[in-house]
Amino acid sequence: MSRPALEVADIFRDHGAAWRSTNAGHVSLDQLRVMSAIERCRTMALGGHVARCEDCANTLIAYNSCRNRHCPKCQAATKEWLAEREAELLPVGYFHLVFTLPGPIADIAYHNKAAIYIMLFTAAAEVTLTIAADPKRLSAKIGITAVLHSWGSAMTHHPHVHMMVPGGGISVDGTRWVSCRPRFFLPVRVLSRLFRRLFLGKLLAAHQAGRLAFFGDHAVLAEPRAFAAFLAPLRKTEWVVYAKKPFAGSQAVLAYLSRYTHRVAISNRRLISADATGVTFTWKDYRIEGPGRYKTMTLPTHEFIRRFLMHVLPKGLHRIRHYGLFANGNRAANIRPSPRAAKRAILLETGRDDRSRRRTPRAAASLPLLRRPYDHHRDLRGRLPTKIPPRPRNRSGQHRHLVMPSPAICQPNDTRHSGWLSASTASADCGELNRPAVALPICCFGNARPAPRPHPPREAM
């Protein structure tokens, strides 16, 4: 993939110093660190390494990256994260939910990012888990992967949470997998009403505890009566909770995660031009359907920098979180012995696995099931219809291994050139390898017995 002709780092290097001088005293330390990291990313300031071809002596210098989560060029961690998530995907349909904060609360969140973003995460997760556990709805415990975005396509402040939710969960009594309807997960209006009530309750509690700060035009909201009057109209408006169509499959879920998890306010490929007067970039108008939704916008250079840094997250705030069955503290306890075993159990429960019809009773009985918190107090196999023959008491032959020791391979003394041998030192350093081969004994463990030795001839009586 070719490198973009214009990058955010170029804008910061050319106009960042003037912007910092103009806004001195109004820039946070986190924003200054992000600017410095992006400006130095993949430059001589961070060092690098040299790669040289042995045949043609072609030399390539690669500079180190800043690895900042706000840098448009340092999102390679997506591959590792996606590989872990791919192993945890369940073979069911996934739904996409979006919880958005109203504009007035988004203005307050600009100066209270840590407090309000955590409220957004918590309220959205509690709403989804509560409605899913309702006996009138799904009556199941579900899993949630939530991703925080604080920007719109034009880099405006637009806090919202994207949720990837499997279409079902473990029943409340923990005995079976409950699937939702094919193209319907939970009622959006019920989610919206409960989300509004829970979030406003948390926001009012934070105000009473003094955990919110107000500046400028919002300074009057520090008074309890003014803040209550500010929240009054928000209790009557409809809050946006959007449920998109279910994903086509697990690969579609991974493709979506790759676009939304490790992402910044604007990518370098959306930039068109930049100079001292303004920055031109492409953006998407979601109010329009079709090709006409892709438009071009030009912002003053200082306004572009301000909008980009507006989305710098506080230090220590996690942008990706897991809840319910996917919570990091419960994931290993809810699924055993591996996510692949959980997939197999769900396939059997939903009737999507044809191979189960060809299994023997013992193979079907030994199939791993979804783990429940109280599994260690009872025997799951006792409830299966097929009786399993008892295992032999002598388990000495359960694990059999053959171990053959081999001579150690010599290595050069200089660790800096490990893996390289010159022609002059190869014979001297690796003399041990030129010795004649000697038959080595085979060590046996368990019931793996060696070949019987011939008995010596008996003496004549």
C-alpha positions as a Markdown table, in Angstrom:
| # | Residue | x | y | z |
|---|---|---|---|---|
| 1 | Met | 0.0 | 0.0 | 0.0 |
| 2 | Ser | 1.5 | 3.4 | -1.1 |
| 3 | Arg | 2.1 | 6.1 | 1.4 |
| 4 | Pro | -0.4 | 9.0 | 1.4 |
| 5 | Ala | 1.0 | 12.2 | -0.1 |
| 6 | Leu | -0.3 | 14.3 | 2.8 |
| 7 | Glu | -0.3 | 13.2 | 6.5 |
| 8 | Val | -1.5 | 14.7 | 9.8 |
| 9 | Ala | 2.1 | 14.7 | 10.9 |
| 10 | Asp | 3.0 | 17.1 | 8.0 |
| 11 | Ile | 0.3 | 19.5 | 9.2 |
| 12 | Phe | 1.5 | 19.4 | 12.8 |
| 13 | Arg | 5.2 | 19.9 | 11.7 |
| 14 | Asp | 4.3 | 22.9 | 9.5 |
| 15 | His | 1.7 | 24.6 | 11.6 |
| 16 | Gly | 1.8 | 23.0 | 15.1 |
| 17 | Ala | 4.2 | 25.5 | 16.6 |
| 18 | Ala | 2.1 | 28.5 | 15.6 |
| 19 | Trp | -1.0 | 26.8 | 16.9 |
| 20 | Arg | 0.6 | 26.0 | 20.3 |
| 21 | Ser | 1.8 | 29.6 | 20.6 |
| 22 | Thr | -1.6 | 31.0 | 19.8 |
| 23 | Asn | -3.4 | 28.7 | 22.3 |
| 24 | Ala | -0.8 | 28.8 | 25.0 |
| 25 | Gly | -2.4 | 28.0 | 28.4 |
| 26 | His | -5.4 | 26.3 | 26.8 |
| 27 | Val | -3.8 | 23.1 | 25.7 |
| 28 | Ser | -3.7 | 20.1 | 28.0 |
| 29 | Leu | -0.6 | 18.1 | 28.6 |
| 30 | Asp | -2.1 | 15.0 | 27.0 |
| 31 | Gln | -2.7 | 17.0 | 23.8 |
| 32 | Leu | 0.8 | 18.3 | 23.7 |
| 33 | Arg | 2.1 | 14.8 | 24.1 |
| 34 | Val | 0.0 | 13.6 | 21.2 |
| 35 | Met | 1.3 | 16.4 | 19.0 |
| 36 | Ser | 4.9 | 15.6 | 19.9 |
| 37 | Ala | 4.4 | 11.9 | 19.3 |
| 38 | Ile | 2.8 | 12.4 | 15.9 |
| 39 | Glu | 5.4 | 14.9 | 14.7 |
| 40 | Arg | 8.3 | 12.6 | 15.6 |
| 41 | Cys | 6.6 | 9.4 | 14.4 |
| 42 | Arg | 8.9 | 7.5 | 12.0 |
| 43 | Thr | 11.6 | 10.1 | 11.9 |
| 44 | Met | 15.2 | 10.2 | 13.0 |
| 45 | Ala | 14.1 | 11.6 | 16.4 |
| 46 | Leu | 12.9 | 8.1 | 17.4 |
| 47 | Gly | 15.7 | 6.1 | 15.9 |
| 48 | Gly | 15.4 | 3.2 | 13.5 |
| 49 | His | 17.1 | 0.2 | 12.0 |
| 50 | Val | 18.9 | -0.6 | 8.8 |
| 51 | Ala | 18.1 | -3.5 | 6.5 |
| 52 | Arg | 20.6 | -4.5 | 3.8 |
| 53 | Cys | 20.4 | -7.1 | 1.1 |
| 54 | Glu | 23.2 | -9.7 | 1.1 |
| 55 | Asp | 23.2 | -10.0 | -2.7 |
| 56 | Cys | 22.9 | -6.5 | -4.1 |
| 57 | Ala | 23.8 | -4.5 | -0.9 |
| 58 | Asn | 20.6 | -2.5 | -1.3 |
| 59 | Thr | 20.0 | -0.6 | 2.0 |
| 60 | Leu | 16.7 | 0.4 | 3.5 |
| 61 | Ile | 16.4 | 2.6 | 6.6 |
| 62 | Ala | 13.2 | 2.2 | 8.6 |
| 63 | Tyr | 12.5 | 4.6 | 11.4 |
| 64 | Asn | 10.6 | 3.6 | 14.6 |
| 65 | Ser | 7.0 | 4.6 | 15.2 |
| 66 | Cys | 5.6 | 6.4 | 18.1 |
| 67 | Arg | 2.9 | 3.7 | 18.9 |
| 68 | Asn | 0.5 | 6.4 | 20.2 |
| 69 | Arg | -3.1 | 5.3 | 20.0 |
| 70 | His | -4.1 | 8.7 | 18.5 |
| 71 | Cys | -1.5 | 8.5 | 15.7 |
| 72 | Pro | -3.0 | 7.7 | 12.2 |
| 73 | Lys | 0.1 | 5.7 | 11.3 |
| 74 | Cys | 0.4 | 3.6 | 14.4 |
| 75 | Gln | -2.7 | 1.4 | 14.2 |
| 76 | Ala | -0.9 | -1.9 | 13.4 |
| 77 | Ala | -2.0 | -3.3 | 16.7 |
| 78 | Thr | -5.3 | -4.1 | 15.0 |
| 79 | Lys | -3.9 | -7.3 | 13.6 |
| 80 | Glu | -3.0 | -8.8 | 16.9 |
| 81 | Trp | -6.2 | -7.7 | 18.5 |
| 82 | Leu | -8.3 | -9.1 | 15.7 |
| 83 | Ala | -6.5 | -12.4 | 15.9 |
| 84 | Glu | -7.5 | -12.7 | 19.5 |
| 85 | Arg | -11.1 | -11.7 | 18.8 |
| 86 | Glu | -11.4 | -14.1 | 15.9 |
| 87 | Ala | -10.7 | -17.0 | 18.3 |
| 88 | Glu | -13.6 | -15.8 | 20.5 |
| 89 | Leu | -16.3 | -15.3 | 17.8 |
| 90 | Leu | -19.4 | -17.5 | 18.3 |
| 91 | Pro | -21.1 | -19.1 | 15.3 |
| 92 | Val | -24.2 | -17.0 | 15.7 |
| 93 | Gly | -25.4 | -13.8 | 14.1 |
| 94 | Tyr | -24.1 | -10.6 | 15.5 |
| 95 | Phe | -26.0 | -7.3 | 15.9 |
| 96 | His | -24.7 | -3.8 | 15.9 |
| 97 | Leu | -26.0 | -1.3 | 18.5 |
| 98 | Val | -25.1 | 2.4 | 18.7 |
| 99 | Phe | -25.8 | 4.6 | 21.8 |
| 100 | Thr | -25.4 | 8.3 | 21.2 |
| 101 | Leu | -25.3 | 11.2 | 23.7 |
| 102 | Pro | -27.5 | 14.3 | 23.0 |
| 103 | Gly | -25.8 | 17.5 | 21.9 |
| 104 | Pro | -26.2 | 19.4 | 25.2 |
| 105 | Ile | -24.6 | 16.6 | 27.2 |
| 106 | Ala | -21.8 | 16.3 | 24.5 |
| 107 | Asp | -21.0 | 19.9 | 25.3 |
| 108 | Ile | -20.5 | 19.1 | 29.0 |
| 109 | Ala | -18.5 | 16.0 | 28.1 |
| 110 | Tyr | -15.9 | 18.2 | 26.3 |
| 111 | His | -14.6 | 19.3 | 29.7 |
| 112 | Asn | -15.5 | 16.1 | 31.6 |
| 113 | Lys | -14.3 | 13.4 | 29.2 |
| 114 | Ala | -13.2 | 10.8 | 31.8 |
| 115 | Ala | -16.4 | 11.0 | 33.9 |
| 116 | Ile | -19.0 | 11.2 | 31.1 |
| 117 | Tyr | -17.4 | 8.7 | 28.8 |
| 118 | Ile | -17.3 | 6.1 | 31.6 |
| 119 | Met | -21.0 | 6.9 | 32.3 |
| 120 | Leu | -21.7 | 6.3 | 28.6 |
| 121 | Phe | -20.0 | 2.9 | 28.7 |
| 122 | Thr | -21.7 | 1.8 | 31.9 |
| 123 | Ala | -25.2 | 3.0 | 31.1 |
| 124 | Ala | -25.2 | 1.5 | 27.7 |
| 125 | Ala | -23.9 | -1.8 | 28.9 |
| 126 | Glu | -26.4 | -2.0 | 31.9 |
| 127 | Val | -29.3 | -1.2 | 29.6 |
| 128 | Thr | -28.4 | -3.9 | 27.1 |
| 129 | Leu | -27.7 | -6.5 | 29.7 |
| 130 | Thr | -30.9 | -5.6 | 31.7 |
| 131 | Ile | -33.3 | -5.7 | 28.7 |
| 132 | Ala | -31.7 | -9.0 | 27.4 |
| 133 | Ala | -32.2 | -10.6 | 30.8 |
| 134 | Asp | -35.8 | -9.6 | 31.0 |
| 135 | Pro | -38.1 | -12.6 | 30.8 |
| 136 | Lys | -40.4 | -10.7 | 28.5 |
| 137 | Arg | -37.5 | -10.2 | 26.0 |
| 138 | Leu | -34.6 | -12.6 | 25.5 |
| 139 | Ser | -34.3 | -13.9 | 29.1 |
| 140 | Ala | -30.5 | -14.6 | 28.6 |
| 141 | Lys | -27.1 | -13.3 | 29.7 |
| 142 | Ile | -25.4 | -11.9 | 26.7 |
| 143 | Gly | -21.9 | -10.7 | 25.8 |
| 144 | Ile | -20.9 | -7.2 | 24.6 |
| 145 | Thr | -17.9 | -5.7 | 22.9 |
| 146 | Ala | -18.1 | -1.9 | 23.1 |
| 147 | Val | -16.0 | 0.7 | 21.3 |
| 148 | Leu | -16.0 | 4.4 | 22.1 |
| 149 | His | -16.0 | 7.0 | 19.3 |
| 150 | Ser | -16.0 | 10.7 | 20.2 |
| 151 | Trp | -16.0 | 12.1 | 16.6 |
| 152 | Gly | -18.3 | 12.5 | 13.6 |
| 153 | Ser | -17.1 | 12.4 | 10.0 |
| 154 | Ala | -16.3 | 16.1 | 10.1 |
| 155 | Met | -14.3 | 15.7 | 13.3 |
| 156 | Thr | -17.0 | 17.4 | 15.4 |
| 157 | His | -17.5 | 16.3 | 19.0 |
| 158 | His | -20.0 | 13.4 | 18.7 |
| 159 | Pro | -19.6 | 10.9 | 21.6 |
| 160 | His | -21.2 | 7.5 | 20.9 |
| 161 | Val | -20.6 | 3.8 | 21.7 |
| 162 | His | -20.6 | 1.0 | 19.1 |
| 163 | Met | -21.6 | -2.4 | 20.4 |
| 164 | Met | -21.1 | -5.8 | 18.8 |
| 165 | Val | -23.6 | -8.2 | 20.4 |
| 166 | Pro | -24.1 | -11.9 | 19.5 |
| 167 | Gly | -27.7 | -12.8 | 18.7 |
| 168 | Gly | -28.4 | -14.8 | 21.8 |
| 169 | Gly | -26.9 | -15.8 | 25.2 |
| 170 | Ile | -27.0 | -18.3 | 28.0 |
| 171 | Ser | -30.3 | -18.7 | 29.7 |
| 172 | Val | -30.8 | -17.1 | 33.1 |
| 173 | Asp | -30.8 | -20.6 | 34.8 |
| 174 | Gly | -27.6 | -21.4 | 32.9 |
| 175 | Thr | -28.9 | -24.6 | 31.2 |
| 176 | Arg | -29.1 | -23.7 | 27.5 |
| 177 | Trp | -28.3 | -21.3 | 24.7 |
| 178 | Val | -31.1 | -18.9 | 23.9 |
| 179 | Ser | -31.2 | -17.5 | 20.3 |
| 180 | Cys | -33.0 | -14.3 | 19.3 |
| 181 | Arg | -35.2 | -13.9 | 16.3 |
| 182 | Pro | -33.3 | -14.0 | 13.0 |
| 183 | Arg | -33.4 | -10.2 | 12.2 |
| 184 | Phe | -34.6 | -8.8 | 15.6 |
| 185 | Phe | -32.5 | -8.5 | 18.8 |
| 186 | Leu | -34.1 | -6.1 | 21.3 |
| 187 | Pro | -36.7 | -3.3 | 21.0 |
| 188 | Val | -34.9 | 0.0 | 20.2 |
| 189 | Arg | -37.5 | 2.2 | 21.9 |
| 190 | Val | -37.2 | 0.3 | 25.2 |
| 191 | Leu | -33.4 | 0.6 | 25.0 |
| 192 | Ser | -33.6 | 4.3 | 24.4 |
| 193 | Arg | -36.0 | 5.0 | 27.3 |
| 194 | Leu | -34.0 | 3.0 | 29.8 |
| 195 | Phe | -30.7 | 4.4 | 28.6 |
| 196 | Arg | -32.0 | 8.0 | 29.0 |
| 197 | Arg | -33.2 | 7.3 | 32.6 |
| 198 | Leu | -30.0 | 5.5 | 33.7 |
| 199 | Phe | -27.6 | 8.0 | 32.2 |
| 200 | Leu | -29.4 | 11.1 | 33.6 |
| 201 | Gly | -29.5 | 9.4 | 37.0 |
| 202 | Lys | -25.7 | 8.8 | 36.9 |
| 203 | Leu | -25.1 | 12.3 | 35.6 |
| 204 | Leu | -27.1 | 13.9 | 38.4 |
| 205 | Ala | -25.3 | 11.8 | 41.0 |
| 206 | Ala | -21.9 | 12.9 | 39.6 |
| 207 | His | -23.0 | 16.5 | 39.8 |
| 208 | Gln | -24.1 | 16.1 | 43.4 |
| 209 | Ala | -20.7 | 14.4 | 44.2 |
| 210 | Gly | -18.8 | 17.3 | 42.7 |
| 211 | Arg | -17.2 | 15.3 | 40.0 |
| 212 | Leu | -18.2 | 17.6 | 37.1 |
| 213 | Ala | -16.4 | 20.8 | 36.1 |
| 214 | Phe | -18.0 | 23.7 | 34.1 |
| 215 | Phe | -16.4 | 26.5 | 32.2 |
| 216 | Gly | -17.4 | 29.4 | 30.0 |
| 217 | Asp | -21.1 | 29.5 | 29.1 |
| 218 | His | -21.7 | 26.4 | 31.2 |
| 219 | Ala | -20.2 | 27.8 | 34.5 |
| 220 | Val | -23.8 | 28.6 | 35.8 |
| 221 | Leu | -24.5 | 24.8 | 35.7 |
| 222 | Ala | -22.4 | 24.4 | 38.8 |
| 223 | Glu | -25.6 | 25.4 | 40.8 |
| 224 | Pro | -27.9 | 22.5 | 41.5 |
| 225 | Arg | -31.1 | 24.3 | 40.5 |
| 226 | Ala | -29.5 | 25.5 | 37.2 |
| 227 | Phe | -28.3 | 22.0 | 36.5 |
| 228 | Ala | -31.7 | 20.5 | 37.2 |
| 229 | Ala | -33.3 | 23.0 | 34.9 |
| 230 | Phe | -30.7 | 22.1 | 32.3 |
| 231 | Leu | -31.6 | 18.4 | 32.5 |
| 232 | Ala | -35.4 | 18.9 | 32.5 |
| 233 | Pro | -35.9 | 19.1 | 28.7 |
| 234 | Leu | -33.5 | 16.2 | 28.2 |
| 235 | Arg | -35.9 | 13.9 | 30.1 |
| 236 | Lys | -38.6 | 14.5 | 27.5 |
| 237 | Thr | -36.6 | 14.2 | 24.3 |
| 238 | Glu | -35.9 | 10.9 | 22.4 |
| 239 | Trp | -32.4 | 9.7 | 22.7 |
| 240 | Val | -30.8 | 8.0 | 19.7 |
| 241 | Val | -30.2 | 4.3 | 20.1 |
| 242 | Tyr | -29.7 | 2.7 | 16.7 |
| 243 | Ala | -29.8 | -1.0 | 15.8 |
| 244 | Lys | -28.2 | -1.9 | 12.5 |
| 245 | Lys | -28.9 | -5.0 | 10.5 |
| 246 | Pro | -27.1 | -8.2 | 11.6 |
| 247 | Phe | -23.8 | -9.0 | 10.2 |
| 248 | Ala | -23.6 | -11.5 | 7.4 |
| 249 | Gly | -21.1 | -13.7 | 9.2 |
| 250 | Ser | -18.0 | -13.9 | 11.4 |
| 251 | Gln | -15.8 | -12.5 | 8.7 |
| 252 | Ala | -18.1 | -9.4 | 8.4 |
| 253 | Val | -17.8 | -8.9 | 12.1 |
| 254 | Leu | -14.0 | -9.0 | 11.9 |
| 255 | Ala | -14.1 | -6.6 | 9.0 |
| 256 | Tyr | -16.2 | -4.2 | 10.9 |
| 257 | Leu | -14.0 | -4.4 | 14.0 |
| 258 | Ser | -10.9 | -3.7 | 11.9 |
| 259 | Arg | -12.6 | -0.4 | 10.8 |
| 260 | Tyr | -13.9 | 0.7 | 14.2 |
| 261 | Thr | -11.7 | -0.5 | 17.0 |
| 262 | His | -8.2 | 1.0 | 16.4 |
| 263 | Arg | -9.3 | 4.2 | 14.7 |
| 264 | Val | -8.6 | 7.9 | 15.0 |
| 265 | Ala | -10.6 | 11.1 | 14.2 |
| 266 | Ile | -9.4 | 11.2 | 10.6 |
| 267 | Ser | -7.1 | 9.0 | 8.5 |
| 268 | Asn | -4.3 | 10.3 | 6.3 |
| 269 | Arg | -6.0 | 9.0 | 3.2 |
| 270 | Arg | -8.9 | 11.5 | 3.7 |
| 271 | Leu | -6.6 | 14.5 | 3.4 |
| 272 | Ile | -6.5 | 16.3 | 0.1 |
| 273 | Ser | -4.4 | 19.4 | 0.6 |
| 274 | Ala | -3.1 | 21.7 | 3.3 |
| 275 | Asp | -1.5 | 25.1 | 3.5 |
| 276 | Ala | -1.4 | 28.1 | 5.8 |
| 277 | Thr | -5.0 | 29.1 | 5.1 |
| 278 | Gly | -6.8 | 25.8 | 5.4 |
| 279 | Val | -6.9 | 22.0 | 5.2 |
| 280 | Thr | -9.2 | 20.2 | 2.7 |
| 281 | Phe | -10.4 | 16.7 | 3.4 |
| 282 | Thr | -13.3 | 14.3 | 2.5 |
| 283 | Trp | -16.2 | 13.6 | 4.8 |
| 284 | Lys | -19.4 | 11.6 | 4.8 |
| 285 | Asp | -22.9 | 13.2 | 5.2 |
| 286 | Tyr | -24.9 | 10.4 | 6.9 |
| 287 | Arg | -28.1 | 12.2 | 6.2 |
| 288 | Ile | -27.8 | 11.5 | 2.5 |
| 289 | Glu | -28.1 | 8.1 | 0.9 |
| 290 | Gly | -26.1 | 7.1 | -2.2 |
| 291 | Pro | -22.8 | 8.5 | -3.7 |
| 292 | Gly | -23.8 | 12.1 | -2.9 |
| 293 | Arg | -23.1 | 11.6 | 0.7 |
| 294 | Tyr | -19.3 | 11.9 | 0.1 |
| 295 | Lys | -18.3 | 15.5 | 0.2 |
| 296 | Thr | -15.3 | 17.8 | 0.5 |
| 297 | Met | -14.8 | 20.2 | 3.4 |
| 298 | Thr | -12.1 | 22.9 | 4.0 |
| 299 | Leu | -11.3 | 24.1 | 7.5 |
| 300 | Pro | -8.9 | 26.8 | 8.7 |
| 301 | Thr | -5.6 | 25.1 | 9.6 |
| 302 | His | -5.8 | 26.0 | 13.3 |
| 303 | Glu | -9.5 | 24.9 | 13.4 |
| 304 | Phe | -8.4 | 21.5 | 11.9 |
| 305 | Ile | -5.8 | 21.0 | 14.6 |
| 306 | Arg | -8.2 | 22.0 | 17.3 |
| 307 | Arg | -10.8 | 19.5 | 16.1 |
| 308 | Phe | -8.2 | 16.7 | 15.8 |
| 309 | Leu | -6.9 | 17.3 | 19.4 |
| 310 | Met | -10.5 | 17.6 | 20.7 |
| 311 | His | -10.7 | 13.8 | 20.6 |
| 312 | Val | -7.6 | 13.0 | 22.6 |
| 313 | Leu | -8.7 | 10.6 | 25.4 |
| 314 | Pro | -7.6 | 11.0 | 29.0 |
| 315 | Lys | -4.7 | 8.9 | 30.1 |
| 316 | Gly | -5.8 | 5.5 | 31.3 |
| 317 | Leu | -9.3 | 5.5 | 29.7 |
| 318 | His | -9.9 | 2.3 | 27.8 |
| 319 | Arg | -11.7 | 2.8 | 24.5 |
| 320 | Ile | -12.6 | -0.9 | 24.0 |
| 321 | Arg | -14.4 | -2.7 | 26.7 |
| 322 | His | -16.2 | -6.0 | 27.2 |
| 323 | Tyr | -19.2 | -6.8 | 29.3 |
| 324 | Gly | -21.4 | -9.8 | 30.2 |
| 325 | Leu | -20.1 | -13.1 | 28.9 |
| 326 | Phe | -17.1 | -11.4 | 27.2 |
| 327 | Ala | -16.0 | -9.5 | 30.3 |
| 328 | Asn | -12.2 | -10.1 | 30.8 |
| 329 | Gly | -12.7 | -11.3 | 34.4 |
| 330 | Asn | -15.4 | -13.8 | 33.4 |
| 331 | Arg | -14.5 | -14.9 | 29.9 |
| 332 | Ala | -12.4 | -17.9 | 31.0 |
| 333 | Ala | -15.0 | -18.9 | 33.6 |
| 334 | Asn | -18.0 | -18.7 | 31.2 |
| 335 | Ile | -16.5 | -20.7 | 28.4 |
| 336 | Arg | -14.5 | -23.9 | 28.7 |
| 337 | Pro | -12.1 | -25.3 | 27.8 |
| 338 | Ser | -11.7 | -22.9 | 24.9 |
| 339 | Pro | -13.8 | -20.6 | 22.7 |
| 340 | Arg | -13.8 | -23.3 | 20.0 |
| 341 | Ala | -15.5 | -25.7 | 22.4 |
| 342 | Ala | -18.2 | -23.1 | 23.1 |
| 343 | Lys | -18.8 | -22.7 | 19.4 |
| 344 | Arg | -19.3 | -26.4 | 19.1 |
| 345 | Ala | -21.8 | -26.4 | 22.0 |
| 346 | Ile | -23.8 | -23.6 | 20.4 |
| 347 | Leu | -23.9 | -25.4 | 17.1 |
| 348 | Leu | -25.4 | -28.4 | 18.8 |
| 349 | Glu | -27.9 | -26.3 | 20.7 |
| 350 | Thr | -29.0 | -24.3 | 17.6 |
| 351 | Gly | -29.2 | -27.4 | 15.4 |
| 352 | Arg | -26.7 | -26.0 | 12.9 |
| 353 | Asp | -24.2 | -28.9 | 13.2 |
| 354 | Asp | -24.9 | -31.9 | 11.0 |
| 355 | Arg | -21.9 | -33.8 | 12.1 |
| 356 | Ser | -23.5 | -34.4 | 15.5 |
| 357 | Arg | -25.9 | -36.9 | 14.0 |
| 358 | Arg | -23.0 | -39.2 | 13.1 |
| 359 | Arg | -21.4 | -39.1 | 16.5 |
| 360 | Thr | -21.3 | -42.0 | 18.9 |
| 361 | Pro | -23.1 | -41.8 | 22.3 |
| 362 | Arg | -19.8 | -41.6 | 24.1 |
| 363 | Ala | -18.4 | -38.9 | 21.7 |
| 364 | Ala | -21.6 | -36.8 | 22.1 |
| 365 | Ala | -21.5 | -37.2 | 25.9 |
| 366 | Ser | -17.9 | -36.0 | 26.1 |
| 367 | Leu | -18.6 | -32.9 | 24.1 |
| 368 | Pro | -17.6 | -29.7 | 26.0 |
| 369 | Leu | -20.5 | -27.5 | 27.2 |
| 370 | Leu | -20.8 | -23.9 | 28.1 |
| 371 | Arg | -19.4 | -23.4 | 31.6 |
| 372 | Arg | -21.7 | -22.0 | 34.3 |
| 373 | Pro | -20.5 | -20.4 | 37.5 |
| 374 | Tyr | -21.6 | -23.3 | 39.7 |
| 375 | Asp | -20.3 | -26.1 | 37.5 |
| 376 | His | -17.6 | -27.0 | 40.1 |
| 377 | His | -20.4 | -28.0 | 42.6 |
| 378 | Arg | -22.1 | -30.6 | 40.4 |
| 379 | Asp | -21.4 | -33.2 | 37.8 |
| 380 | Leu | -22.7 | -32.2 | 34.4 |
| 381 | Arg | -22.2 | -35.7 | 33.0 |
| 382 | Gly | -24.6 | -37.2 | 35.5 |
| 383 | Arg | -27.5 | -35.4 | 33.7 |
| 384 | Leu | -26.7 | -36.7 | 30.3 |
| 385 | Pro | -29.0 | -39.4 | 28.8 |
| 386 | Thr | -26.2 | -41.8 | 27.8 |
| 387 | Lys | -24.3 | -43.6 | 30.6 |
| 388 | Ile | -20.6 | -43.2 | 30.3 |
| 389 | Pro | -18.6 | -46.3 | 31.3 |
| 390 | Pro | -16.2 | -45.6 | 34.2 |
| 391 | Arg | -12.6 | -45.0 | 33.5 |
| 392 | Pro | -10.0 | -47.4 | 34.7 |
| 393 | Arg | -8.4 | -46.5 | 38.0 |
| 394 | Asn | -4.9 | -47.1 | 36.7 |
| 395 | Arg | -4.1 | -43.9 | 34.7 |
| 396 | Ser | -0.4 | -44.5 | 34.4 |
| 397 | Gly | -0.8 | -44.9 | 30.7 |
| 398 | Gln | -2.8 | -41.8 | 30.2 |
| 399 | His | 0.1 | -39.7 | 29.0 |
| 400 | Arg | 2.7 | -41.3 | 26.9 |
| 401 | His | 5.8 | -39.5 | 25.6 |
| 402 | Leu | 9.0 | -40.5 | 23.9 |
| 403 | Val | 11.9 | -38.3 | 24.6 |
| 404 | Met | 15.1 | -38.6 | 22.7 |
| 405 | Pro | 18.0 | -36.4 | 23.9 |
| 406 | Ser | 20.1 | -34.8 | 21.2 |
| 407 | Pro | 23.5 | -33.1 | 21.3 |
| 408 | Ala | 23.5 | -29.4 | 21.9 |
| 409 | Ile | 24.1 | -27.3 | 18.8 |
| 410 | Cys | 27.0 | -24.9 | 19.2 |
| 411 | Gln | 26.3 | -21.3 | 18.9 |
| 412 | Pro | 28.7 | -18.4 | 18.2 |
| 413 | Asn | 30.0 | -16.6 | 21.3 |
| 414 | Asp | 29.2 | -13.1 | 20.0 |
| 415 | Thr | 25.4 | -12.8 | 20.6 |
| 416 | Arg | 25.2 | -9.7 | 18.4 |
| 417 | His | 25.8 | -11.8 | 15.3 |
| 418 | Ser | 23.7 | -14.8 | 16.4 |
| 419 | Gly | 22.5 | -16.8 | 13.4 |
| 420 | Trp | 25.5 | -15.9 | 11.2 |
| 421 | Leu | 28.6 | -18.1 | 10.7 |
| 422 | Ser | 31.6 | -17.2 | 8.6 |
| 423 | Ala | 33.4 | -19.7 | 6.4 |
| 424 | Ser | 36.6 | -19.5 | 8.6 |
| 425 | Thr | 34.9 | -20.3 | 11.9 |
| 426 | Ala | 32.3 | -22.8 | 10.8 |
| 427 | Ser | 34.6 | -25.8 | 11.0 |
| 428 | Ala | 36.3 | -24.7 | 14.3 |
| 429 | Asp | 33.1 | -23.7 | 16.1 |
| 430 | Cys | 31.0 | -26.6 | 15.0 |
| 431 | Gly | 33.5 | -29.4 | 15.4 |
| 432 | Glu | 31.1 | -31.3 | 17.7 |
| 433 | Leu | 28.7 | -31.8 | 14.8 |
| 434 | Asn | 31.4 | -33.7 | 12.7 |
| 435 | Arg | 31.7 | -36.5 | 15.2 |
| 436 | Pro | 30.3 | -39.9 | 14.2 |
| 437 | Ala | 26.8 | -40.5 | 15.1 |
| 438 | Val | 26.2 | -42.6 | 18.3 |
| 439 | Ala | 23.0 | -44.5 | 19.1 |
| 440 | Leu | 21.4 | -42.8 | 22.0 |
| 441 | Pro | 19.1 | -44.5 | 24.5 |
| 442 | Ile | 15.3 | -43.9 | 24.3 |
| 443 | Cys | 13.7 | -42.8 | 27.6 |
| 444 | Cys | 10.2 | -44.3 | 28.1 |
| 445 | Phe | 7.4 | -43.0 | 30.3 |
| 446 | Gly | 4.1 | -44.5 | 31.2 |
| 447 | Asn | 3.2 | -47.8 | 29.6 |
| 448 | Ala | 5.4 | -47.2 | 26.5 |
| 449 | Arg | 7.8 | -50.1 | 27.0 |
| 450 | Pro | 11.1 | -50.5 | 25.1 |
| 451 | Ala | 11.7 | -53.4 | 22.8 |
| 452 | Pro | 12.4 | -56.6 | 24.9 |
| 453 | Arg | 16.1 | -57.5 | 25.2 |
| 454 | Pro | 17.2 | -61.0 | 24.2 |
| 455 | His | 17.7 | -63.3 | 27.3 |
| 456 | Pro | 21.2 | -64.7 | 27.7 |
| 457 | Pro | 21.5 | -68.4 | 27.0 |
| 458 | Arg | 21.0 | -70.6 | 30.0 |
| 459 | Glu | 24.0 | -72.6 | 31.3 |
| 460 | Ala | 23.9 | -76.3 | 30.9 |
| 461 | Met | 22.7 | -78.0 | 34.0 |
